Amino acid sequence: MSKFMCAAIVVAAIVGWETAIAQEHPLPSKTIPDSLNLIWKSLEQDFTALAEAMPEKQWSFRPTQGAFANVRTFEQVKHVAYANKAWAKQIMGEKPPERCDLGGPNSAKTKAEILAYLRDSFRRMDEAIVSTNANNLLQPVGGP
């Protein structure tokens, strides 16, 4: 068999394989929320799983020596939850609440309370992402 014939068979096999794969896994629609969720959903799952995995008694752990001696405790999760809610409000044209540096106005203190706050913050971001479109994507805080 000639080299040309072998190459033609290989190309045909690759094209056929790619076509079969494309039919099995169609490309998602290309809306703004779809594009945002491409990364957001993975981040949401990973961050929530990380927060859930840390035992509650370790949430206040802080290294006392070395390069990491000044890091925040695992309660930093509350700050992430607040940031999610603040971004969601901004995306939806609302003014974010005050006190970002303190984790927002939520009084959550225990692991269970902070995890509930975190899950709710991701739910709010999910709602904000779904509402995103070309008309509201670049509006300033507080609406048009």
PyMOL CGO cylinders between C-alpha atoms (Angstrom):
from pymol import cmd
from pymol.cgo import CYLINDER

trace = [
    CYLINDER, 0.00, 0.00, 0.00, 1.34, 3.41, -0.87, 0.3, 1, 1, 1, 1, 1, 1,
    CYLINDER, 1.34, 3.41, -0.87, 2.22, 6.06, 1.68, 0.3, 1, 1, 1, 1, 1, 1,
    CYLINDER, 2.22, 6.06, 1.68, -0.50, 8.27, 0.18, 0.3, 1, 1, 1, 1, 1, 1,
    CYLINDER, -0.50, 8.27, 0.18, -3.12, 5.56, 0.71, 0.3, 1, 1, 1, 1, 1, 1,
    CYLINDER, -3.12, 5.56, 0.71, -2.01, 5.00, 4.33, 0.3, 1, 1, 1, 1, 1, 1,
    CYLINDER, -2.01, 5.00, 4.33, -2.16, 8.74, 5.02, 0.3, 1, 1, 1, 1, 1, 1,
    CYLINDER, -2.16, 8.74, 5.02, -5.64, 8.96, 3.47, 0.3, 1, 1, 1, 1, 1, 1,
    CYLINDER, -5.64, 8.96, 3.47, -6.89, 6.11, 5.69, 0.3, 1, 1, 1, 1, 1, 1,
    CYLINDER, -6.89, 6.11, 5.69, -5.43, 7.74, 8.82, 0.3, 1, 1, 1, 1, 1, 1,
    CYLINDER, -5.43, 7.74, 8.82, -7.00, 11.13, 7.95, 0.3, 1, 1, 1, 1, 1, 1,
    CYLINDER, -7.00, 11.13, 7.95, -10.37, 9.49, 7.25, 0.3, 1, 1, 1, 1, 1, 1,
    CYLINDER, -10.37, 9.49, 7.25, -10.22, 7.64, 10.57, 0.3, 1, 1, 1, 1, 1, 1,
    CYLINDER, -10.22, 7.64, 10.57, -9.37, 10.82, 12.49, 0.3, 1, 1, 1, 1, 1, 1,
    CYLINDER, -9.37, 10.82, 12.49, -12.16, 12.81, 10.81, 0.3, 1, 1, 1, 1, 1, 1,
    CYLINDER, -12.16, 12.81, 10.81, -14.63, 10.00, 11.48, 0.3, 1, 1, 1, 1, 1, 1,
    CYLINDER, -14.63, 10.00, 11.48, -13.53, 9.75, 15.12, 0.3, 1, 1, 1, 1, 1, 1,
    CYLINDER, -13.53, 9.75, 15.12, -13.81, 13.53, 15.64, 0.3, 1, 1, 1, 1, 1, 1,
    CYLINDER, -13.81, 13.53, 15.64, -17.28, 13.53, 14.07, 0.3, 1, 1, 1, 1, 1, 1,
    CYLINDER, -17.28, 13.53, 14.07, -18.40, 10.71, 16.36, 0.3, 1, 1, 1, 1, 1, 1,
    CYLINDER, -18.40, 10.71, 16.36, -17.04, 12.49, 19.43, 0.3, 1, 1, 1, 1, 1, 1,
    CYLINDER, -17.04, 12.49, 19.43, -18.69, 15.78, 18.41, 0.3, 1, 1, 1, 1, 1, 1,
    CYLINDER, -18.69, 15.78, 18.41, -22.04, 14.02, 18.09, 0.3, 1, 1, 1, 1, 1, 1,
    CYLINDER, -22.04, 14.02, 18.09, -21.63, 12.38, 21.51, 0.3, 1, 1, 1, 1, 1, 1,
    CYLINDER, -21.63, 12.38, 21.51, -20.60, 15.64, 23.19, 0.3, 1, 1, 1, 1, 1, 1,
    CYLINDER, -20.60, 15.64, 23.19, -22.25, 18.55, 21.39, 0.3, 1, 1, 1, 1, 1, 1,
    CYLINDER, -22.25, 18.55, 21.39, -20.74, 21.96, 22.08, 0.3, 1, 1, 1, 1, 1, 1,
    CYLINDER, -20.74, 21.96, 22.08, -22.69, 23.91, 24.68, 0.3, 1, 1, 1, 1, 1, 1,
    CYLINDER, -22.69, 23.91, 24.68, -24.59, 27.00, 23.66, 0.3, 1, 1, 1, 1, 1, 1,
    CYLINDER, -24.59, 27.00, 23.66, -22.54, 30.16, 23.68, 0.3, 1, 1, 1, 1, 1, 1,
    CYLINDER, -22.54, 30.16, 23.68, -24.50, 32.49, 25.94, 0.3, 1, 1, 1, 1, 1, 1,
    CYLINDER, -24.50, 32.49, 25.94, -22.84, 34.82, 28.43, 0.3, 1, 1, 1, 1, 1, 1,
    CYLINDER, -22.84, 34.82, 28.43, -24.01, 32.71, 31.41, 0.3, 1, 1, 1, 1, 1, 1,
    CYLINDER, -24.01, 32.71, 31.41, -22.68, 29.56, 29.74, 0.3, 1, 1, 1, 1, 1, 1,
    CYLINDER, -22.68, 29.56, 29.74, -19.29, 31.21, 29.30, 0.3, 1, 1, 1, 1, 1, 1,
    CYLINDER, -19.29, 31.21, 29.30, -19.18, 32.40, 32.91, 0.3, 1, 1, 1, 1, 1, 1,
    CYLINDER, -19.18, 32.40, 32.91, -20.32, 29.03, 34.25, 0.3, 1, 1, 1, 1, 1, 1,
    CYLINDER, -20.32, 29.03, 34.25, -17.59, 27.24, 32.34, 0.3, 1, 1, 1, 1, 1, 1,
    CYLINDER, -17.59, 27.24, 32.34, -15.18, 28.17, 35.13, 0.3, 1, 1, 1, 1, 1, 1,
    CYLINDER, -15.18, 28.17, 35.13, -17.55, 29.26, 37.91, 0.3, 1, 1, 1, 1, 1, 1,
    CYLINDER, -17.55, 29.26, 37.91, -19.19, 25.85, 38.50, 0.3, 1, 1, 1, 1, 1, 1,
    CYLINDER, -19.19, 25.85, 38.50, -15.82, 24.15, 38.89, 0.3, 1, 1, 1, 1, 1, 1,
    CYLINDER, -15.82, 24.15, 38.89, -14.65, 26.84, 41.33, 0.3, 1, 1, 1, 1, 1, 1,
    CYLINDER, -14.65, 26.84, 41.33, -17.91, 26.55, 43.28, 0.3, 1, 1, 1, 1, 1, 1,
    CYLINDER, -17.91, 26.55, 43.28, -17.61, 22.76, 43.63, 0.3, 1, 1, 1, 1, 1, 1,
    CYLINDER, -17.61, 22.76, 43.63, -13.92, 22.81, 44.54, 0.3, 1, 1, 1, 1, 1, 1,
    CYLINDER, -13.92, 22.81, 44.54, -14.13, 25.64, 47.07, 0.3, 1, 1, 1, 1, 1, 1,
    CYLINDER, -14.13, 25.64, 47.07, -17.24, 24.25, 48.79, 0.3, 1, 1, 1, 1, 1, 1,
    CYLINDER, -17.24, 24.25, 48.79, -15.69, 20.77, 48.99, 0.3, 1, 1, 1, 1, 1, 1,
    CYLINDER, -15.69, 20.77, 48.99, -12.52, 22.27, 50.50, 0.3, 1, 1, 1, 1, 1, 1,
    CYLINDER, -12.52, 22.27, 50.50, -14.50, 24.19, 53.13, 0.3, 1, 1, 1, 1, 1, 1,
    CYLINDER, -14.50, 24.19, 53.13, -16.58, 21.12, 53.99, 0.3, 1, 1, 1, 1, 1, 1,
    CYLINDER, -16.58, 21.12, 53.99, -13.49, 18.91, 54.33, 0.3, 1, 1, 1, 1, 1, 1,
    CYLINDER, -13.49, 18.91, 54.33, -11.75, 21.06, 56.96, 0.3, 1, 1, 1, 1, 1, 1,
    CYLINDER, -11.75, 21.06, 56.96, -12.66, 19.80, 60.46, 0.3, 1, 1, 1, 1, 1, 1,
    CYLINDER, -12.66, 19.80, 60.46, -14.36, 22.49, 62.53, 0.3, 1, 1, 1, 1, 1, 1,
    CYLINDER, -14.36, 22.49, 62.53, -11.74, 22.31, 65.28, 0.3, 1, 1, 1, 1, 1, 1,
    CYLINDER, -11.74, 22.31, 65.28, -9.10, 23.28, 62.68, 0.3, 1, 1, 1, 1, 1, 1,
    CYLINDER, -9.10, 23.28, 62.68, -10.93, 26.35, 61.35, 0.3, 1, 1, 1, 1, 1, 1,
    CYLINDER, -10.93, 26.35, 61.35, -9.07, 28.60, 63.77, 0.3, 1, 1, 1, 1, 1, 1,
    CYLINDER, -9.07, 28.60, 63.77, -5.64, 27.07, 63.03, 0.3, 1, 1, 1, 1, 1, 1,
    CYLINDER, -5.64, 27.07, 63.03, -2.96, 29.63, 62.25, 0.3, 1, 1, 1, 1, 1, 1,
    CYLINDER, -2.96, 29.63, 62.25, 0.76, 28.93, 61.86, 0.3, 1, 1, 1, 1, 1, 1,
    CYLINDER, 0.76, 28.93, 61.86, 2.76, 30.69, 64.55, 0.3, 1, 1, 1, 1, 1, 1,
    CYLINDER, 2.76, 30.69, 64.55, 6.17, 30.66, 62.88, 0.3, 1, 1, 1, 1, 1, 1,
    CYLINDER, 6.17, 30.66, 62.88, 7.77, 30.87, 59.47, 0.3, 1, 1, 1, 1, 1, 1,
    CYLINDER, 7.77, 30.87, 59.47, 6.63, 32.38, 56.22, 0.3, 1, 1, 1, 1, 1, 1,
    CYLINDER, 6.63, 32.38, 56.22, 2.95, 31.67, 56.88, 0.3, 1, 1, 1, 1, 1, 1,
    CYLINDER, 2.95, 31.67, 56.88, 2.78, 33.09, 60.42, 0.3, 1, 1, 1, 1, 1, 1,
    CYLINDER, 2.78, 33.09, 60.42, 0.53, 35.97, 59.37, 0.3, 1, 1, 1, 1, 1, 1,
    CYLINDER, 0.53, 35.97, 59.37, -2.01, 34.07, 57.27, 0.3, 1, 1, 1, 1, 1, 1,
    CYLINDER, -2.01, 34.07, 57.27, -5.69, 34.30, 58.08, 0.3, 1, 1, 1, 1, 1, 1,
    CYLINDER, -5.69, 34.30, 58.08, -7.56, 31.38, 59.59, 0.3, 1, 1, 1, 1, 1, 1,
    CYLINDER, -7.56, 31.38, 59.59, -9.83, 29.09, 57.61, 0.3, 1, 1, 1, 1, 1, 1,
    CYLINDER, -9.83, 29.09, 57.61, -12.68, 31.39, 58.62, 0.3, 1, 1, 1, 1, 1, 1,
    CYLINDER, -12.68, 31.39, 58.62, -11.57, 33.33, 55.54, 0.3, 1, 1, 1, 1, 1, 1,
    CYLINDER, -11.57, 33.33, 55.54, -14.32, 31.28, 53.88, 0.3, 1, 1, 1, 1, 1, 1,
    CYLINDER, -14.32, 31.28, 53.88, -16.74, 33.86, 55.28, 0.3, 1, 1, 1, 1, 1, 1,
    CYLINDER, -16.74, 33.86, 55.28, -14.93, 36.57, 53.32, 0.3, 1, 1, 1, 1, 1, 1,
    CYLINDER, -14.93, 36.57, 53.32, -15.30, 34.53, 50.12, 0.3, 1, 1, 1, 1, 1, 1,
    CYLINDER, -15.30, 34.53, 50.12, -19.02, 34.12, 50.82, 0.3, 1, 1, 1, 1, 1, 1,
    CYLINDER, -19.02, 34.12, 50.82, -19.40, 37.85, 51.32, 0.3, 1, 1, 1, 1, 1, 1,
    CYLINDER, -19.40, 37.85, 51.32, -17.44, 38.60, 48.15, 0.3, 1, 1, 1, 1, 1, 1,
    CYLINDER, -17.44, 38.60, 48.15, -19.71, 36.24, 46.20, 0.3, 1, 1, 1, 1, 1, 1,
    CYLINDER, -19.71, 36.24, 46.20, -22.80, 38.03, 47.53, 0.3, 1, 1, 1, 1, 1, 1,
    CYLINDER, -22.80, 38.03, 47.53, -21.30, 41.46, 46.83, 0.3, 1, 1, 1, 1, 1, 1,
    CYLINDER, -21.30, 41.46, 46.83, -20.43, 40.50, 43.24, 0.3, 1, 1, 1, 1, 1, 1,
    CYLINDER, -20.43, 40.50, 43.24, -23.89, 38.98, 42.75, 0.3, 1, 1, 1, 1, 1, 1,
    CYLINDER, -23.89, 38.98, 42.75, -25.52, 42.21, 43.89, 0.3, 1, 1, 1, 1, 1, 1,
    CYLINDER, -25.52, 42.21, 43.89, -23.27, 44.25, 41.63, 0.3, 1, 1, 1, 1, 1, 1,
    CYLINDER, -23.27, 44.25, 41.63, -24.03, 42.03, 38.62, 0.3, 1, 1, 1, 1, 1, 1,
    CYLINDER, -24.03, 42.03, 38.62, -27.75, 42.38, 39.34, 0.3, 1, 1, 1, 1, 1, 1,
    CYLINDER, -27.75, 42.38, 39.34, -27.45, 46.16, 39.50, 0.3, 1, 1, 1, 1, 1, 1,
    CYLINDER, -27.45, 46.16, 39.50, -27.80, 46.40, 43.27, 0.3, 1, 1, 1, 1, 1, 1,
    CYLINDER, -27.80, 46.40, 43.27, -25.48, 48.13, 45.71, 0.3, 1, 1, 1, 1, 1, 1,
    CYLINDER, -25.48, 48.13, 45.71, -23.32, 45.64, 47.65, 0.3, 1, 1, 1, 1, 1, 1,
    CYLINDER, -23.32, 45.64, 47.65, -23.64, 45.74, 51.46, 0.3, 1, 1, 1, 1, 1, 1,
    CYLINDER, -23.64, 45.74, 51.46, -21.00, 47.43, 53.59, 0.3, 1, 1, 1, 1, 1, 1,
    CYLINDER, -21.00, 47.43, 53.59, -18.21, 45.92, 55.74, 0.3, 1, 1, 1, 1, 1, 1,
    CYLINDER, -18.21, 45.92, 55.74, -16.45, 43.74, 53.16, 0.3, 1, 1, 1, 1, 1, 1,
    CYLINDER, -16.45, 43.74, 53.16, -13.26, 43.78, 55.24, 0.3, 1, 1, 1, 1, 1, 1,
    CYLINDER, -13.26, 43.78, 55.24, -15.12, 42.07, 58.09, 0.3, 1, 1, 1, 1, 1, 1,
    CYLINDER, -15.12, 42.07, 58.09, -16.82, 39.40, 56.00, 0.3, 1, 1, 1, 1, 1, 1,
    CYLINDER, -16.82, 39.40, 56.00, -19.95, 41.43, 55.46, 0.3, 1, 1, 1, 1, 1, 1,
    CYLINDER, -19.95, 41.43, 55.46, -22.92, 41.93, 57.75, 0.3, 1, 1, 1, 1, 1, 1,
    CYLINDER, -22.92, 41.93, 57.75, -23.55, 38.18, 58.25, 0.3, 1, 1, 1, 1, 1, 1,
    CYLINDER, -23.55, 38.18, 58.25, -23.04, 37.05, 61.86, 0.3, 1, 1, 1, 1, 1, 1,
    CYLINDER, -23.04, 37.05, 61.86, -22.04, 33.44, 61.00, 0.3, 1, 1, 1, 1, 1, 1,
    CYLINDER, -22.04, 33.44, 61.00, -19.44, 32.09, 63.43, 0.3, 1, 1, 1, 1, 1, 1,
    CYLINDER, -19.44, 32.09, 63.43, -19.56, 28.27, 63.42, 0.3, 1, 1, 1, 1, 1, 1,
    CYLINDER, -19.56, 28.27, 63.42, -18.50, 26.03, 60.54, 0.3, 1, 1, 1, 1, 1, 1,
    CYLINDER, -18.50, 26.03, 60.54, -22.14, 25.08, 59.86, 0.3, 1, 1, 1, 1, 1, 1,
    CYLINDER, -22.14, 25.08, 59.86, -23.25, 28.73, 59.80, 0.3, 1, 1, 1, 1, 1, 1,
    CYLINDER, -23.25, 28.73, 59.80, -20.37, 29.81, 57.57, 0.3, 1, 1, 1, 1, 1, 1,
    CYLINDER, -20.37, 29.81, 57.57, -20.96, 26.88, 55.19, 0.3, 1, 1, 1, 1, 1, 1,
    CYLINDER, -20.96, 26.88, 55.19, -24.64, 27.82, 54.95, 0.3, 1, 1, 1, 1, 1, 1,
    CYLINDER, -24.64, 27.82, 54.95, -23.57, 31.41, 54.21, 0.3, 1, 1, 1, 1, 1, 1,
    CYLINDER, -23.57, 31.41, 54.21, -21.11, 30.12, 51.58, 0.3, 1, 1, 1, 1, 1, 1,
    CYLINDER, -21.11, 30.12, 51.58, -23.71, 27.90, 49.87, 0.3, 1, 1, 1, 1, 1, 1,
    CYLINDER, -23.71, 27.90, 49.87, -26.20, 30.77, 49.83, 0.3, 1, 1, 1, 1, 1, 1,
    CYLINDER, -26.20, 30.77, 49.83, -23.55, 33.07, 48.34, 0.3, 1, 1, 1, 1, 1, 1,
    CYLINDER, -23.55, 33.07, 48.34, -22.91, 30.62, 45.51, 0.3, 1, 1, 1, 1, 1, 1,
    CYLINDER, -22.91, 30.62, 45.51, -26.67, 30.31, 44.95, 0.3, 1, 1, 1, 1, 1, 1,
    CYLINDER, -26.67, 30.31, 44.95, -26.88, 34.12, 44.65, 0.3, 1, 1, 1, 1, 1, 1,
    CYLINDER, -26.88, 34.12, 44.65, -23.99, 34.15, 42.19, 0.3, 1, 1, 1, 1, 1, 1,
    CYLINDER, -23.99, 34.15, 42.19, -25.68, 31.40, 40.18, 0.3, 1, 1, 1, 1, 1, 1,
    CYLINDER, -25.68, 31.40, 40.18, -28.82, 33.58, 39.99, 0.3, 1, 1, 1, 1, 1, 1,
    CYLINDER, -28.82, 33.58, 39.99, -26.75, 36.59, 38.98, 0.3, 1, 1, 1, 1, 1, 1,
    CYLINDER, -26.75, 36.59, 38.98, -24.91, 34.66, 36.28, 0.3, 1, 1, 1, 1, 1, 1,
    CYLINDER, -24.91, 34.66, 36.28, -28.16, 33.35, 34.82, 0.3, 1, 1, 1, 1, 1, 1,
    CYLINDER, -28.16, 33.35, 34.82, -29.47, 36.92, 34.62, 0.3, 1, 1, 1, 1, 1, 1,
    CYLINDER, -29.47, 36.92, 34.62, -26.35, 38.17, 32.81, 0.3, 1, 1, 1, 1, 1, 1,
    CYLINDER, -26.35, 38.17, 32.81, -26.70, 39.33, 29.23, 0.3, 1, 1, 1, 1, 1, 1,
    CYLINDER, -26.70, 39.33, 29.23, -25.08, 41.80, 26.86, 0.3, 1, 1, 1, 1, 1, 1,
    CYLINDER, -25.08, 41.80, 26.86, -27.37, 44.60, 28.07, 0.3, 1, 1, 1, 1, 1, 1,
    CYLINDER, -27.37, 44.60, 28.07, -26.56, 44.37, 31.79, 0.3, 1, 1, 1, 1, 1, 1,
    CYLINDER, -26.56, 44.37, 31.79, -23.00, 43.07, 31.72, 0.3, 1, 1, 1, 1, 1, 1,
    CYLINDER, -23.00, 43.07, 31.72, -21.28, 46.45, 31.85, 0.3, 1, 1, 1, 1, 1, 1,
    CYLINDER, -21.28, 46.45, 31.85, -23.74, 48.52, 33.86, 0.3, 1, 1, 1, 1, 1, 1,
    CYLINDER, -23.74, 48.52, 33.86, -22.37, 50.49, 36.80, 0.3, 1, 1, 1, 1, 1, 1,
    CYLINDER, -22.37, 50.49, 36.80, -23.28, 49.55, 40.39, 0.3, 1, 1, 1, 1, 1, 1,
    CYLINDER, -23.28, 49.55, 40.39, -26.84, 50.61, 41.20, 0.3, 1, 1, 1, 1, 1, 1,
    CYLINDER, -26.84, 50.61, 41.20, -28.23, 50.01, 37.70, 0.3, 1, 1, 1, 1, 1, 1,
    CYLINDER, -28.23, 50.01, 37.70, -28.31, 52.21, 34.58, 0.3, 1, 1, 1, 1, 1, 1,
]
cmd.load_cgo(trace, "trace")
